[in-house]
Amino acid sequence: MAITSVKNLKEFSTTNERFEGAHLLCPGCAHSMIVRELMNCTDDNLVISTNTGCLEVSTAVYPYTSWDTSWIHIGFENAATAAAGAEAMYKARKRKGTLKNPDAPVKFVAFGGDGSTYDIGFQWLSGAVERGHNFTYICLDNENYANTGGQRSSSTPIGASTTTAPAGRVSYGEKRNKKDMLAIMAANGASYVAQVAPNKWKNMAQAFQKALATDGPCYINALSACTTEWKFDPKDTINISDLATDSLVFPLYEIIDGTELNITYRPKNVLPVKDYLAAQGRFKHLFKPENAYLIEEWQKRVDAKWEYLQRREEARV
Amino acid sequence: MSNVLSNKKRGMRELGAEKKVGWDEVTHGVILHSFEDDATDVAKRKAEDRNYSDFSSYTATVASWRVIKPVYNRDICIDCQNCWVWCPDSSIISRDKQILGIDYDHCKGCGVCVEVCPTNPKSLLMFGEALSSEDAIAQWPVKEKKEK
């Protein structure tokens, strides 16, 4: 696989961009940072499928496409299916010798939002991983259905105010905890599972390169801070991602072959969860005195999760 | 507007300026080719050496989205490439490990580049869209003293 050096940013910047501007994603959207980085970190031909969501509606507005590679839009649940199908056909045609250019390296990638990954496309993703296709699924996790106006998904964290779980006099917003998709995918048999965030660009590029080089299904959960639905200023996308990774709300780790867990980023100064929550409009109501217990609960859960990850890393299980 | 390296097709049209078709004329599925010619080694070519077709959004512009714009000051920049890696709109043009400037056809003015700039004073700052880049550079702030 032809990879671009990610040793330092200067070397990485010599890559040839394959994701064009003038897509219609919101200013400051982290989706395009993640997609750009994936396409920049390799020189291989990419076959990309994207299911319905912000990324799809914004990068393929007829008569324009922002993709400089083979790309297909498919139904809400089928990003994994399309990538798996293309990969199966590629293998079959390679075996039969009907490919025009059989030696060109090709990688299969699927992009989905968290709505289509955690909820709607879950069964299809699970099936594609179970069948063991050689592809990488990247979930752009912005913790709600941002494309349709910010409804809750099963990735929405507890306490967030969304349009279908609004905070108000009787409710503090979303009542259920975020689904642990990484554990599910690791147990599902994915060869490589990782959680990444765009502010740690090197960590993210390395995870992408590992996933692309792995022979087997890979799942990557990428934090994508949503300026519109998380309610923060567009310029703060990277600052919010920094708060998420440094407060350990969004810990960065990888699981290889379902067993070997490595923590890939350890913040030097761990910030309180309160700082992360305070920076976003969707958690504003948690700072009312009657909701103070929720922030304490958040902190406890984040600490417990970090403790669990560290113990798993140490025990190598 | 900017003279940074580009293909001459960049930002030719305002998005939505193309001829509209009625709901009953829309085809169910369509393939758009990003390039006029063979695209097999496109990953090995820079934008200025590619032959984009009119379907590529490279040929469109979103400049009208901006109310404030980032202005780049070459004199202070240390070429760390932070703005390049985090620009969501592929609008920081970098060649041979050097920042050349901003692609104002695709920049939406989000301000992420200014936030991630590590120099003091910053080598990228936001100014009003109407202000010319020369005027903006003339009023650049001086180095801030560290707060104790």
Interface residues (C-beta under 8 A of the other chain):
Chain A: L9 K10 E11 F12 S13 T14 N16 E17 R18 F19 E20 G21 A22 H23 L24 L25 P27 G28 C29 A30 H31 S32 M33 R36 E37 T42 D43 D44 N45 T59 A60 V61 Y62 P63 Y64 T65 S66 W67 D68 T69 N101 A104 P198 N199 W201 T227 D233 P234 K235 D236 T237 I238 N239
Chain B: G11 L15 E18 V26 V30 L32 S34 F35 A39 T40 V42 A43 K44 R45 K46 A47 R50 D54 F55 S56 S57 Y58 A60 T61 V62 W65 D79 C80 Q81 N82 W84 V85 W86 C87 P88 D89 S90 S91 S94 D96 K97 D103 D105 H106 C107 K108 G109 C110 G111 V112 V114 E115 V116
